[in-house]
Amino acid sequence: MTNLKRSAIALVAAGLSLVLILYLHPTQRQQPAEPPKPHKIIINWEKTPHAVSYNVYRRPYRSETFTKVGTVNNNSYEDPGVQGGERYCYAVTSIDSKGKESARSREICQTVPLP
């Protein structure tokens, strides 16, 4: 495999397919692809006795690493930081009045619809 093809494959794997298409087909006029439009996911869970707030964690479906995306005082979270067509998994922890955080809940995964 040539270095050009290997570089092109690496670009596709990195999500830079637009650059790849323009580079491999410079004679074809192509409109730039629109970036995915942001959407939102709303998750709900049962209240926990003695909880004063909740931390919400998200991970992309293909990743094992959760990132804290918010803290709320109720049992619902609206996540506007997601992209259409992508799948995300969420877990929630409760925080008591002393600031102690519980273990993470069972995760729930959702796919964001395409526009």
Secondary structure, DSSP 8 states (H G I E B T S, - for coil): --HHHHHHHHHHHTT-HHHHHHHH-TTS---------EEEEEEE----TTEEEEEEEEEETT-S--EEEEEESSSEEEEEEEETT-EEEEEEEEEETT--B------EEEE----
